[in-house]
Amino acid sequence: MKITGCEIVVIGDGREVDPDLGGVEPLPILTVQTDEGITGLSEMFRVPPGVARSALVGMDSFFGSQIIGAKFVTPEAIWNRLYENMLHSNRRGWAMRCLGALDIALWDIFGKLIEQPVYELLGGAERNPFQTDSSKRHRASDLTPYATIVSDTWERKVVLNQQIERCETLAQEGYRAFKVEAMHSSLQTAVDLVREARRTLGTDAVLALDVGYGYNDHASALWVSERIEQFDVYFFETPFAVDSPVPYARLADKTSIPLAMGEHACCRWEFVEMMDQGGVTVCQPYSSNSGGLTECKRIVELVRSRGALLIPGNWSTQILGMANNHLAAYSPVSPYMEYSPAQVYASPLRAELQALATPVVDGKIALPNKPGIGIEIPDDLIDRFRLDM
């Protein structure tokens, strides 16, 4: 089997949609084609369409020139070759996001070729029987999403009222884990949001806080962390920018709350630095942003060897979510993965893509059971949401 081409189409809720409020911004969708008719699919979160095409489409593209016409071997073999070919080029940034999306599409092809779900090809979903619930000792049987909650504006009253209402709605649907977001908010709003969410959700729900790189100084992050510790916060996400591990290390030394990062980390080395030098114990790779499933499998092993957790991130659609399901199924250190529930956001595209993916039932997602990644996008959906970009 040979790779014959890569195609990019762009879909979205609109050109000017604010993705931080739940809409799907212009999203390149990659399809990799083969001479046997098997295709692979991936989304490319926050990759500009022009960058996606220059990296993957046609014989004059960066990666396309190296893979079009090439024999399909395994995704890892192709990943290794393309990565090593960038030794004197760019092994970070857009290049890694494009390689990550390509890798997911290749795993999709590989699973369809072998007629197996991708997580089985990664290594299966076995768990240590002494580290799982006694009713499920022989095998992990499902996945647990945490619901990411944002509000339509960042005005204090809206943040506190709307995010709590959305937590309540999803809790009634059976969701068991939540992350509230106090971006563009005062320190006191962050504390009040966590307190009100805990009061609403009760003591059994998992609750995390994300402030979206909101603090520049250690004192602000410490002030918040000291006041939310009493509410059993599962992790405190990106209090600082991730350009340096130093502020993370300083905060980790002062708080009992696990620190989390990784949505824009592009490869294993950035996670190693933040764990070893920054005291981060919750790593959140997006399967596509962080180099694909091939690289994320390596990140799992590095995280596991350090006694940390890997919780796949996803503030995008359930195209990425389905890829994350395979990563979480394989990983023995992934008790949760991020999920952006369409039912609380005004996004027609998010809702339609969620309907194509494995559903959340009583707060759980069943293990993938279709060959490949397990999601296909109908042509009519592409036609209705296509953006000419």
Helices and strands as residue ranges (DSSP letters): E 3-11, G 19-21, E 27-34, E 40-43, H 49-56, H 64-67, H 75-84, H 93-114, H 118-122, G 129-131, G 134-136, E 142-143, E 145-149, H 156-172, E 177-181, H 187-201, E 206-210, H 218-228, G 229-231, E 236-237, H 246-252, E 259-261, H 268-276, E 282-283, H 292-305, E 309-310, H 318-330, E 337-339, G 342-344, H 348-356, E 360-361, E 364-366, H 379-385
